[in-house]
Amino acid sequence: MSERTVAVLAGGLSHEREVSLRSGRRLAGALRAVGVTVREWDADAALIERVRADPPDAVAIALHGGEGENGAIQAVLELLGVPFVGTAAPACRRAWDKPTAKAELARAGLDTPDWVALPHATFRELGARRVLDAMVERLGLPLMLKPDQGGSALGAQVVATAEDLPAAMVSCLAYADTVLAERFVAGTEIAVSVVHDGAEPHALPPVEVDVKGGVYDYTARYTPGATTFHCPARLDPDQLARLQETALAAHRLLGLRDLSRMDAVVDDEGRVQILEVNVSPGLTDTSLLPTAVAAAGRDLGELYASLVERAVERG
């Protein structure tokens, strides 16, 4: 691998820029540690000229939110003919839009909390109070509100009372034009990463998310000590196996490639309820994919180096 040159893309202009920069630094360091020549590039107006002037063997995407996960950067790299680690542009778009992904998962018979997705204009045109009342009547309380597109739990919050809904909707709409209202599911929060560095994709050990404050929001995700992670999760072997099978099924169903991370809740009846599937998992010191990689006895740099080889072979 010492002969490979990899450009790590991080930063960008999304709300998750700072998290992406942290992911990029960690990935760059992990690749350098296994002998890869690394260039650290921002996803800015100079990117295309950088690629054309000095094309790397492959690109490793450490972008989160916006263009890093919605297929935009992937489409540009495809236009330029540059191999990259990760999912192709069309499947990125499908997974990035949470209502679209949830609908596909539900059609395939996989469990995901009941939901409705409504744009800002609907509340304005039909009357916010009437729409919110209908939402509560259908989905009940508490509700999980989140932007229909986005990551790092930005704008996401649990709403326990109808009185709190209007303010929560305003907060959520600061991050997207459409709100996804989802029936809140109590249970054990789990993340399962899938990697495809061999003949077939395989699921890494499930990570249990134990949040001190009770909600795995942006602060809990990126503040050291705010959350305790257990890997493998403290569940029985049958549940762990079912989680891994579900993550693999979601990865394949959505047409994902190289790596993904399923976020789910094991509810009180033992069902795996899929919350979302992420095509560009975080790589910070508090992120879940590196935790699972370490629990599997793997090295993050070696894993990504093997994914780089897969990308180069695809051309």
Rosetta silent file (secondary structure, phi, psi, omega in degrees, C-alpha in Angstrom):
SEQUENCE: MSERTVAVLAGGLSHEREVSLRSGRRLAGALRAVGVTVREWDADAALIERVRADPPDAVAIALHGGEGENGAIQAVLELLGVPFVGTAAPACRRAWDKPTAKAELARAGLDTPDWVALPHATFRELGARRVLDAMVERLGLPLMLKPDQGGSALGAQVVATAEDLPAAMVSCLAYADTVLAERFVAGTEIAVSVVHDGAEPHALPPVEVDVKGGVYDYTARYTPGATTFHCPARLDPDQLARLQETALAAHRLLGLRDLSRMDAVVDDEGRVQILEVNVSPGLTDTSLLPTAVAAAGRDLGELYASLVERAVERG
SCORE:     score description
SCORE:     0.000 S_00000001
   1 L     0.000  -13.393 -175.566    0.000    0.000    0.000 S_00000001
   2 L   -64.320  -17.953  179.962    2.976    2.376    0.377 S_00000001
   3 L   -85.678   -8.415 -178.682    2.783    3.107   -3.354 S_00000001
   4 L   -82.378  144.721  171.509   -0.800    4.387   -3.134 S_00000001
   5 E  -118.481  123.960 -175.886   -1.719    8.044   -2.926 S_00000001
   6 E  -121.964  131.665  172.702   -5.087    8.762   -1.353 S_00000001
   7 E   -95.232  120.672  175.831   -6.870   12.093   -1.090 S_00000001
   8 E   -93.709  117.330  178.894   -8.939   12.347    2.082 S_00000001
   9 E   -92.906  125.704  179.529  -11.844   14.745    1.551 S_00000001
  10 E  -148.798  165.554  179.246  -13.072   16.500    4.680 S_00000001
  11 L    97.644 -106.531 -177.393  -14.623   19.782    5.705 S_00000001
  12 L    74.124 -168.688 -174.697  -17.096   21.081    3.142 S_00000001
  13 L  -118.577   14.187 -179.713  -19.771   23.645    3.887 S_00000001
  14 L   -78.794  173.207  175.995  -22.432   21.626    5.685 S_00000001
  15 L   -61.575  -18.154 -175.673  -23.478   22.108    9.322 S_00000001
  16 L  -100.012   23.063 -176.993  -21.218   19.138   10.092 S_00000001
  17 H   -55.934  -48.733 -175.467  -18.000   20.717    8.827 S_00000001
  18 H   -64.232  -39.575  176.401  -16.152   20.585   12.151 S_00000001
  19 H   -63.730  -42.112  179.270  -17.057   16.945   12.729 S_00000001
  20 H   -60.964  -41.898  179.326  -15.946   16.131    9.186 S_00000001
  21 H   -62.333  -37.947  177.313  -12.569   17.798    9.742 S_00000001
  22 H   -66.581  -41.723  176.260  -12.062   15.663   12.848 S_00000001
  23 H   -61.314  -44.040 -178.399  -12.996   12.530   10.904 S_00000001
  24 H   -62.441  -42.085  179.212  -10.637   13.512    8.110 S_00000001
  25 H   -63.307  -41.716 -179.441   -7.692   14.065   10.431 S_00000001
  26 H   -67.953  -40.859  179.552   -8.188   10.702   12.084 S_00000001
  27 H   -65.573  -42.292  179.398   -8.555    8.875    8.774 S_00000001
  28 H   -60.427  -43.744  179.489   -5.497   10.589    7.305 S_00000001
  29 H   -64.986  -39.661  179.962   -3.427    9.600   10.323 S_00000001
  30 H   -65.438  -39.848  178.911   -4.664    6.001   10.219 S_00000001
  31 H   -69.622  -40.885  177.793   -3.796    5.665    6.514 S_00000001
  32 H   -61.858  -34.712 -178.406   -0.360    7.220    6.962 S_00000001
  33 H   -65.296  -20.621  178.017    0.323    4.764    9.775 S_00000001
  34 L  -107.107   17.034  170.494   -0.001    1.869    7.309 S_00000001
  35 L    93.129    9.912 -179.926    2.221    3.474    4.696 S_00000001
  36 L   -86.088  138.721  172.343   -0.275    5.271    2.465 S_00000001
  37 E   -79.880  123.572 -172.301    0.641    8.682    1.022 S_00000001
  38 E  -119.612  135.631  168.093   -2.182   10.988    2.042 S_00000001
  39 E  -113.476  132.502  179.347   -3.322   14.366    0.821 S_00000001
  40 E  -102.073  112.793 -175.861   -5.866   16.161    2.957 S_00000001
  41 E  -118.414  141.491  171.632   -8.222   18.176    0.781 S_00000001
  42 E   -84.622  155.138  176.689  -11.209   20.342    1.591 S_00000001
  43 L   -90.772   79.702 -176.047  -14.318   20.008   -0.564 S_00000001
  44 L  -129.716 -168.619 -174.416  -14.169   23.524   -1.957 S_00000001
  45 L   -66.213  -15.912  179.813  -13.979   25.389   -5.263 S_00000001
  46 L   -89.994   -3.822 -171.749  -10.377   24.266   -5.802 S_00000001
  47 H   -61.210  -48.220 -175.827  -11.172   20.552   -5.586 S_00000001
  48 H   -62.337  -41.240  178.777  -11.701   19.825   -9.283 S_00000001
  49 H   -66.374  -37.350  176.672   -8.494   21.593  -10.276 S_00000001
  50 H   -60.700  -46.572 -178.711   -6.574   19.706   -7.588 S_00000001
  51 H   -61.742  -44.051 -177.903   -7.902   16.407   -8.893 S_00000001
  52 H   -70.040  -36.541 -176.753   -7.080   17.270  -12.503 S_00000001
  53 H   -75.020  -33.749 -175.258   -3.644   18.655  -11.749 S_00000001
  54 L  -148.856   71.107 -173.263   -2.493   15.801   -9.521 S_00000001
  55 L   -63.525  131.449  175.560   -4.974   12.909   -9.542 S_00000001
  56 L   -78.729  168.223  173.855   -4.714   10.516   -6.580 S_00000001
  57 L   -65.842  -34.159  179.874   -5.075    6.770   -6.922 S_00000001
  58 E  -161.723  163.524  176.318   -8.332    7.057   -4.988 S_00000001
  59 E  -114.156  137.342  171.857  -10.359    9.379   -2.784 S_00000001
  60 E  -111.756  120.892 -173.652  -11.537    8.533    0.725 S_00000001
  61 E   -91.448  119.152  175.294  -14.575   10.600    1.679 S_00000001
  62 L  -117.933   31.752  178.406  -14.754   11.825    5.269 S_00000001
  63 L   -88.992  143.877  178.322  -17.474   14.381    4.574 S_00000001
  64 L  -127.202  138.276 -179.872  -20.642   14.430    6.660 S_00000001
  65 L    76.604  165.332  173.649  -23.940   16.012    5.745 S_00000001
  66 H    45.891 -130.356 -172.926  -24.838   17.853    2.565 S_00000001
  67 H   -65.095  -17.412  179.971  -22.682   17.132   -0.427 S_00000001
  68 H   -74.559  -23.468 -175.671  -20.681   14.474    1.409 S_00000001
  69 L  -124.908  -11.692 -176.709  -23.617   12.094    1.758 S_00000001
  70 L   -91.179    6.638  176.251  -26.273   13.174   -0.739 S_00000001
  71 L    96.291   -7.635 -175.461  -24.361   11.929   -3.770 S_00000001
  72 H   -66.279  -53.946  178.887  -23.125   15.307   -5.016 S_00000001
  73 H   -62.486  -40.231  179.504  -19.399   14.809   -4.386 S_00000001
  74 H   -60.735  -40.510  179.584  -19.691   11.202   -5.490 S_00000001
  75 H   -65.230  -39.127  178.170  -21.264   12.307   -8.782 S_00000001
  76 H   -65.005  -43.706  178.376  -18.449   14.806   -9.393 S_00000001
  77 H   -63.202  -36.566  176.029  -15.809   12.162   -8.719 S_00000001
  78 H   -64.547  -40.918  177.208  -17.615    9.838  -11.119 S_00000001
  79 H   -60.305  -38.560 -177.295  -17.585   12.589  -13.757 S_00000001
  80 H   -82.243   -8.878  179.623  -13.852   13.012  -13.250 S_00000001
  81 L    73.067   29.652 -178.696  -13.206    9.270  -13.395 S_00000001
  82 L  -101.340  123.147  176.832  -11.568    9.183   -9.945 S_00000001
  83 L   -62.305  145.218  177.605  -12.017    5.997   -7.878 S_00000001
  84 E  -145.792  151.510  176.238  -13.412    6.609   -4.395 S_00000001
  85 E   -79.669  129.570  175.732  -14.242    4.628   -1.294 S_00000001
  86 L   125.675 -174.147 -172.823  -17.947    4.482   -0.625 S_00000001
  87 L   -78.942  144.645  177.273  -21.359    4.285   -2.209 S_00000001
  88 L   -65.771  159.060 -171.953  -22.138    5.407   -5.750 S_00000001
  89 H   -55.363  -48.241 -176.521  -24.068    8.646   -6.211 S_00000001
  90 H   -59.872  -41.621  179.849  -27.601    7.268   -6.904 S_00000001
  91 H   -71.734  -31.489  173.737  -27.632    5.067   -3.793 S_00000001
  92 H   -58.568  -45.930 -179.418  -26.203    7.916   -1.697 S_00000001
  93 H   -61.168  -39.711 -178.521  -29.175   10.045   -2.703 S_00000001
  94 H   -65.574  -44.060 -178.147  -31.578    7.254   -1.786 S_00000001
  95 H   -74.189  -32.028 -176.757  -30.087    6.693    1.682 S_00000001
  96 H   -65.538  -36.467 -179.890  -29.615   10.412    2.386 S_00000001
  97 L   -84.340  103.676 -171.404  -33.321   11.161    2.070 S_00000001
  98 H   -58.090  -45.821  179.111  -34.645    9.566    5.250 S_00000001
  99 H   -60.914  -39.372  178.681  -38.322    9.216    4.200 S_00000001
 100 H   -63.201  -46.362 -179.533  -37.296    7.562    0.908 S_00000001
 101 H   -63.952  -43.239 -179.866  -34.956    5.143    2.671 S_00000001
 102 H   -62.379  -39.228  179.259  -37.524    4.323    5.361 S_00000001
 103 H   -62.911  -41.674  178.812  -40.164    3.616    2.724 S_00000001
 104 H   -66.006  -42.108  178.969  -37.857    1.172    0.934 S_00000001
 105 H   -62.518  -44.004 -178.902  -36.944   -0.566    4.187 S_00000001
 106 H   -65.150  -40.554  178.702  -40.599   -0.863    5.198 S_00000001
 107 H   -61.765  -30.013 -179.293  -41.612   -2.246    1.787 S_00000001
 108 L   -83.765    0.031  177.668  -38.979   -4.943    2.202 S_00000001
 109 L    90.544    8.093  176.492  -40.476   -5.987    5.524 S_00000001
 110 L   -86.988  143.487 -176.916  -37.835   -4.425    7.768 S_00000001
 111 L   -78.910  133.753  172.543  -39.108   -2.628   10.874 S_00000001
 112 L  -147.413  141.176 -176.386  -38.770    1.151   11.077 S_00000001
 113 L   -56.224  141.178  178.141  -40.786    3.469   13.342 S_00000001
 114 L   -56.876  147.304 -171.985  -44.000    4.813   11.808 S_00000001
 115 E  -154.660  168.810  167.457  -43.509    8.321   10.416 S_00000001
 116 E  -145.287  141.430  177.335  -44.728   11.214    8.352 S_00000001
 117 E  -117.589  124.533 -175.662  -42.595   13.726    6.421 S_00000001
 118 E  -133.900  132.511  177.491  -44.039   17.185    5.814 S_00000001
 119 E   -76.244  160.679 -179.543  -42.494   20.289    4.215 S_00000001
 120 H   -53.798  -40.007 -176.839  -42.576   23.691    5.854 S_00000001
 121 H   -59.856  -31.920 -179.476  -45.135   24.930    3.314 S_00000001
 122 H   -62.489  -42.158  179.435  -47.699   22.368    4.479 S_00000001
 123 H   -66.718  -37.404 -179.289  -47.795   23.830    7.979 S_00000001
 124 H   -70.901  -41.837 -173.235  -48.102   27.336    6.602 S_00000001
 125 H   -81.175  -33.584 -176.531  -50.810   26.553    4.044 S_00000001
 126 H  -101.657   -6.881 -179.128  -52.977   24.155    6.065 S_00000001
 127 L    97.123  112.400 -173.481  -52.478   25.654    9.495 S_00000001
 128 H   -57.967  -43.777 -176.047  -49.685   24.486   11.783 S_00000001
 129 H   -63.471  -41.745 -179.955  -51.920   23.673   14.734 S_00000001
 130 H   -65.193  -41.809 -179.927  -54.280   21.492   12.668 S_00000001
 131 H   -66.130  -42.525  179.781  -51.396   19.605   11.065 S_00000001
 132 H   -64.725  -39.276  177.581  -49.673   19.070   14.400 S_00000001
 133 H   -61.840  -43.159  178.906  -52.891   17.811   15.971 S_00000001
 134 H   -64.333  -37.204  179.024  -53.322   15.300   13.143 S_00000001
 135 H   -62.523  -45.528  179.742  -49.707   14.224   13.563 S_00000001
 136 H   -67.237  -39.717  179.135  -50.160   13.530   17.271 S_00000001
 137 H   -60.784  -38.401 -177.744  -53.464   11.729   16.676 S_00000001
 138 H   -80.548  -46.828 -171.165  -51.791    9.403   14.171 S_00000001
 139 H   -99.381  -19.314 -178.534  -48.344    8.850   15.704 S_00000001
 140 L    79.695 -176.012  176.913  -48.949    9.574   19.379 S_00000001
 141 L  -129.068  148.982    0.980  -46.490   11.033   21.867 S_00000001
 142 L   -74.422  162.431  177.023  -43.599   11.193   22.470 S_00000001
 143 E  -118.800  148.805  168.172  -42.369   11.956   18.947 S_00000001
 144 E  -101.225  119.732  175.374  -38.889   12.107   17.488 S_00000001
 145 E  -103.027  136.965  177.485  -38.544   15.118   15.192 S_00000001
 146 E  -153.634  154.664  173.196  -35.619   15.325   12.789 S_00000001
 147 E   -62.015  147.237 -179.522  -34.744   16.980    9.471 S_00000001
 148 L   -68.491  -19.379  176.377  -35.596   14.737    6.522 S_00000001
 149 L  -136.445  134.750  179.806  -31.976   15.092    5.407 S_00000001
 150 L   144.847  172.888 -178.267  -28.976   15.506    7.656 S_00000001
 151 L  -144.802 -172.475  179.660  -26.771   13.821   10.198 S_00000001
 152 L    57.868   18.938  178.828  -25.080   14.090   13.589 S_00000001
 153 L    61.500   20.470  177.169  -28.568   14.453   15.115 S_00000001
 154 L   -66.401  125.976 -179.160  -28.561   18.166   14.259 S_00000001
 155 L    81.835   -5.145 -178.302  -32.089   19.486   14.722 S_00000001
 156 L   -87.036  138.830  178.379  -33.295   16.166   16.126 S_00000001
 157 E  -159.554  152.779  176.105  -35.192   16.119   19.400 S_00000001
 158 E   -91.295  131.060 -179.602  -37.686   14.108   21.386 S_00000001
 159 E  -115.359  119.829 -174.336  -40.983   15.896   22.009 S_00000001
 160 L   -94.815  -25.034 -176.362  -43.030   14.633   24.933 S_00000001
 161 L  -129.014  153.774  178.996  -45.992   17.045   24.930 S_00000001
 162 H   -63.671  -30.817 -179.778  -48.163   18.682   22.293 S_00000001
 163 H   -65.353  -28.078 -177.973  -47.362   22.081   23.793 S_00000001
 164 H   -85.150  -10.092 -174.146  -43.669   21.598   22.977 S_00000001
 165 H   -63.261  -47.188 -176.347  -44.278   20.663   19.349 S_00000001
 166 H   -57.568  -46.233  179.891  -44.405   24.130   17.717 S_00000001
 167 H   -65.144  -37.554  179.376  -41.045   25.263   19.143 S_00000001
 168 H   -67.033  -36.771  177.906  -39.473   21.916   18.283 S_00000001
 169 H   -64.284  -42.457  178.851  -40.729   22.170   14.708 S_00000001
 170 H   -61.201  -43.387  179.176  -39.183   25.627   14.320 S_00000001
 171 H   -62.969  -42.214 -179.506  -35.861   24.320   15.630 S_00000001
 172 H   -65.995  -40.662 -177.808  -35.941   21.352   13.275 S_00000001
 173 H   -70.259   -8.076  174.028  -36.809   23.508   10.252 S_00000001
 174 L   -70.195  -17.779 -176.552  -33.629   25.510   10.838 S_00000001
 175 L  -109.638  -12.642 -179.508  -31.744   22.545    9.335 S_00000001
 176 L  -163.534  161.944 -179.374  -34.070   21.457    6.520 S_00000001
 177 L   -86.020  -13.036 -178.920  -37.247   22.461    4.735 S_00000001
 178 E  -124.933  135.944  179.186  -38.980   19.168    5.557 S_00000001
 179 E  -102.616  134.331  171.349  -39.553   17.636    8.978 S_00000001
 180 E  -101.155  113.886  176.210  -39.617   13.897    9.586 S_00000001
 181 E  -101.533  123.990 -171.017  -41.860   13.133   12.543 S_00000001
 182 E  -127.148  138.509  175.673  -41.287    9.618   13.805 S_00000001
 183 E   -60.431  125.426 -179.019  -42.974    7.625   16.545 S_00000001
 184 L   -70.038  131.984 -179.378  -40.469    7.534   19.400 S_00000001
 185 L  -114.327  118.409  175.955  -39.293    4.008   20.186 S_00000001
 186 L   -81.460  147.307  178.733  -37.947    3.257   23.638 S_00000001
 187 E   155.680 -157.018 -179.082  -35.285    0.606   23.939 S_00000001
 188 E   -96.755  120.857 -178.534  -31.586   -0.032   23.485 S_00000001
 189 E   -82.760  131.929 -172.174  -29.922    2.209   20.920 S_00000001
 190 E  -135.337  146.152  170.085  -27.516    0.322   18.668 S_00000001
 191 E  -123.843  133.067  178.171  -25.224    1.064   15.731 S_00000001
 192 E  -126.086  118.391  178.848  -24.075   -1.680   13.366 S_00000001
 193 E   -92.719  142.576  176.724  -21.404   -0.959   10.770 S_00000001
 194 E  -117.438  132.723  177.057  -21.090   -2.964    7.567 S_00000001
 195 E  -128.420  149.973 -177.823  -17.819   -3.187    5.648 S_00000001
 196 L  -126.490   73.121 -178.958  -17.050   -4.849    2.325 S_00000001
 197 L  -112.142   16.421  177.126  -13.330   -5.508    2.409 S_00000001
 198 L  -138.977 -152.169 -178.522  -13.528   -9.156    1.391 S_00000001
 199 L   -66.970  -35.180 -178.651  -15.535  -11.342   -0.920 S_00000001
 200 L  -134.961  153.018  174.619  -18.827  -10.321    0.701 S_00000001
 201 L   -64.692  148.383  177.875  -19.947   -7.481    2.967 S_00000001
 202 E  -142.203  152.924 -177.488  -20.005   -8.357    6.647 S_00000001
 203 E   -92.409  136.798  175.357  -21.301   -6.684    9.782 S_00000001
 204 L   -80.783  169.707  179.408  -18.969   -5.600   12.562 S_00000001
 205 L   -57.745  134.264  178.274  -19.872   -6.106   16.244 S_00000001
 206 L   -63.271  140.682  179.093  -22.920   -4.024   17.236 S_00000001
 207 E  -105.796  125.516  175.520  -22.186   -0.980   19.404 S_00000001
 208 E   -89.506  133.151 -178.543  -24.567   -0.136   22.239 S_00000001
 209 E  -103.815  112.914 -178.150  -25.017    3.573   22.887 S_00000001
 210 E  -112.777   98.871 -173.160  -25.524    4.358   26.581 S_00000001
 211 E   -92.786  128.532 -179.721  -26.236    8.090   26.904 S_00000001
 212 L   -65.231  -36.728 -178.810  -25.962    9.708   30.327 S_00000001
 213 L   -86.560   -5.680  176.381  -28.472   12.411   29.413 S_00000001
 214 L    95.300  -22.833 -178.183  -30.900    9.959   27.816 S_00000001
 215 L  -125.251  127.670 -177.692  -30.877   11.410   24.269 S_00000001
 216 L   -85.142   70.671 -177.588  -28.119   10.711   21.751 S_00000001
 217 L   -93.457 -170.358 -175.760  -28.030   14.259   20.374 S_00000001
 218 H   -58.398  -44.109 -179.005  -25.164   16.272   18.874 S_00000001
 219 H   -63.816  -43.499  179.874  -23.627   17.033   22.281 S_00000001
 220 H   -65.672  -29.648 -178.682  -23.824   13.413   23.407 S_00000001
 221 H   -73.274  -35.894 -168.118  -22.227   12.254   20.157 S_00000001
 222 H  -120.692    8.290  174.707  -19.176   14.482   20.202 S_00000001
 223 L  -102.201  114.259  179.795  -18.471   15.320   23.845 S_00000001
 224 L   -55.773  131.523  179.002  -15.979   12.861   25.356 S_00000001
 225 L    91.357  -13.325 -178.527  -17.484   11.180   28.409 S_00000001
 226 L   -75.150  -23.561 -177.463  -21.086   12.137   27.626 S_00000001
 227 E  -134.883  140.832  174.111  -21.839    8.669   26.244 S_00000001
 228 E  -104.526  134.805  179.716  -20.615    5.193   27.130 S_00000001
 229 E  -111.537  135.739  177.091  -20.220    2.665   24.326 S_00000001
 230 E  -118.173  120.797 -178.882  -20.426   -1.082   24.800 S_00000001
 231 L  -139.601  116.977    1.708  -19.075   -3.252   21.999 S_00000001
 232 L   -70.490  160.298  179.923  -20.339   -5.808   21.521 S_00000001
 233 L   -59.435  153.255 -177.824  -23.678   -4.569   22.802 S_00000001
 234 L   -82.957   64.829  178.989  -24.990   -6.046   26.036 S_00000001
 235 L  -128.403  165.888 -178.903  -27.601   -8.220   24.326 S_00000001
 236 L   -74.840  161.151 -174.994  -27.987  -11.940   23.951 S_00000001
 237 H   -56.299  -35.673  179.602  -26.264  -13.698   21.022 S_00000001
 238 H   -65.655  -41.062  178.491  -29.506  -14.135   19.068 S_00000001
 239 H   -66.674  -39.694  178.087  -30.245  -10.408   19.246 S_00000001
 240 H   -62.245  -43.226  179.449  -26.687   -9.538   18.219 S_00000001
 241 H   -65.121  -39.379  179.719  -26.944  -11.858   15.236 S_00000001
 242 H   -65.950  -37.460  176.284  -30.338  -10.401   14.279 S_00000001
 243 H   -62.010  -45.005 -179.605  -28.889   -6.887   14.407 S_00000001
 244 H   -65.894  -40.519  177.782  -26.039   -7.865   12.114 S_00000001
 245 H   -63.194  -39.738 -179.814  -28.407   -9.611    9.698 S_00000001
 246 H   -66.588  -42.540  179.195  -30.651   -6.526    9.625 S_00000001
 247 H   -62.167  -42.043  177.481  -27.737   -4.178    8.957 S_00000001
 248 H   -63.956  -42.167  179.770  -26.569   -6.374    6.074 S_00000001
 249 H   -62.651  -42.626  179.453  -30.097   -6.535    4.660 S_00000001
 250 H   -66.665  -41.168  178.337  -30.445   -2.737    4.790 S_00000001
 251 H   -57.741  -47.830 -178.318  -26.989   -2.240    3.230 S_00000001
 252 H   -70.471  -42.692 -176.375  -27.857   -4.505    0.309 S_00000001
 253 H   -60.551  -41.306 -178.088  -31.419   -3.237   -0.100 S_00000001
 254 L   -83.871   -1.012  176.180  -30.323    0.388   -0.418 S_00000001
 255 L    73.844   32.430 -175.876  -27.536   -0.547   -2.839 S_00000001
 256 L   -81.654  164.259 -171.852  -24.720    0.659   -0.593 S_00000001
 257 L  -141.517  141.866  173.230  -21.051   -0.042   -1.200 S_00000001
 258 L    74.060  -57.326 -179.453  -17.832   -0.483    0.818 S_00000001
 259 E  -160.428  153.084  175.805  -19.172    0.646    4.189 S_00000001
 260 E  -159.946  170.048  175.702  -22.276    1.879    5.976 S_00000001
 261 E  -139.022  122.335  175.697  -23.678    2.228    9.479 S_00000001
 262 E   -92.439  128.172  172.090  -27.192    1.312   10.526 S_00000001
 263 E  -101.728  130.470 -173.773  -28.627    3.167   13.523 S_00000001
 264 E  -148.975  168.431  172.458  -31.394    1.234   15.219 S_00000001
 265 E  -126.517  131.298  170.040  -33.278    0.624   18.453 S_00000001
 266 E   -89.131  109.891 -172.618  -34.001   -2.791   19.897 S_00000001
 267 E   -77.330 -179.517 -174.495  -37.448   -2.174   21.336 S_00000001
 268 L   -65.407  -17.624  177.324  -39.014   -3.665   24.446 S_00000001
 269 L   -96.059    3.977  177.761  -40.342   -6.597   22.397 S_00000001
 270 L    85.781    7.095  179.137  -36.892   -7.366   20.999 S_00000001
 271 L   -82.514  144.491  176.059  -37.592   -6.046   17.479 S_00000001
 272 E   -88.147  112.007  179.974  -34.889   -4.226   15.556 S_00000001
 273 E  -102.805  111.715 -177.840  -36.333   -0.839   14.566 S_00000001
 274 E   -77.236  127.167  176.926  -34.151    0.842   11.928 S_00000001
 275 E   -90.099  -47.838  177.261  -33.793    4.589   12.412 S_00000001
 276 E  -168.689  169.066  177.396  -31.531    5.345    9.441 S_00000001
 277 E  -128.486  128.103 -171.752  -28.566    4.098    7.431 S_00000001
 278 E  -105.800  130.810 -177.942  -25.492    6.297    7.017 S_00000001
 279 L   -92.308  -11.015  179.471  -23.229    6.113    3.940 S_00000001
 280 L  -134.723   74.272 -175.233  -20.378    8.169    5.450 S_00000001
 281 L   -61.090  147.214  178.018  -19.964    7.072    9.088 S_00000001
 282 L   -64.840  153.198 -178.156  -18.080    9.341   11.448 S_00000001
 283 L  -129.551   21.659 -179.631  -14.465    8.590   12.276 S_00000001
 284 L   -75.523  178.655 -179.609  -13.869   10.884   15.257 S_00000001
 285 L   -65.877  -19.849  179.423  -12.601    9.719   18.650 S_00000001
 286 L  -110.041   12.459 -176.972  -16.218    9.281   19.809 S_00000001
 287 L   -83.212  162.743 -169.507  -17.589    7.762   16.595 S_00000001
 288 H   -88.402  -35.362  178.944  -19.116    4.313   16.330 S_00000001
 289 H   -60.959  -49.725  178.339  -17.412    2.773   13.284 S_00000001
 290 H   -59.336  -35.085  177.247  -13.887    3.005   14.774 S_00000001
 291 H   -61.358  -44.193  179.909  -15.228    1.493   18.015 S_00000001
 292 H   -68.847  -38.374  178.357  -16.626   -1.480   16.102 S_00000001
 293 H   -60.204  -46.274  179.791  -13.450   -1.853   14.027 S_00000001
 294 H   -63.937  -40.336  179.937  -11.346   -2.051   17.201 S_00000001
 295 H   -64.941  -28.085  178.055  -13.749   -4.538   18.814 S_00000001
 296 L   -82.489    1.132  179.940  -13.398   -6.754   15.742 S_00000001
 297 L    77.129   22.378 -178.055   -9.620   -6.754   16.233 S_00000001
 298 L  -105.550  163.652  174.728   -9.031   -4.691   13.111 S_00000001
 299 L  -105.854  132.713 -175.814   -6.965   -1.597   12.440 S_00000001
 300 H   -60.413  -42.579  179.803   -8.792    1.406   10.982 S_00000001
 301 H   -64.131  -42.387  179.497   -5.967    2.270    8.594 S_00000001
 302 H   -65.826  -39.142  178.193   -5.660   -1.280    7.312 S_00000001
 303 H   -60.810  -50.121 -179.026   -9.419   -1.493    6.800 S_00000001
 304 H   -67.238  -32.220  176.728   -9.521    1.705    4.759 S_00000001
 305 H   -62.684  -38.577  178.049   -6.399    0.685    2.850 S_00000001
 306 H   -69.580  -34.383  176.714   -8.215   -2.475    1.747 S_00000001
 307 H   -68.828  -34.373  174.500  -11.253   -0.397    0.754 S_00000001
 308 H   -60.829  -43.043  178.989   -8.951    1.847   -1.280 S_00000001
 309 H   -61.475  -40.461  177.655   -7.719   -1.231   -3.148 S_00000001
 310 H   -61.580  -42.551 -179.687  -11.315   -2.203   -3.907 S_00000001
 311 H   -63.885  -42.160  179.190  -11.991    1.294   -5.221 S_00000001
 312 H   -64.330  -40.238  179.582   -8.908    1.222   -7.451 S_00000001
 313 H   -64.457  -34.309  177.684   -9.884   -2.189   -8.820 S_00000001
 314 H   -67.998  -30.697  179.860  -13.341   -0.834   -9.709 S_00000001
 315 L    78.390    0.000    0.000  -11.647    1.975  -11.596 S_00000001
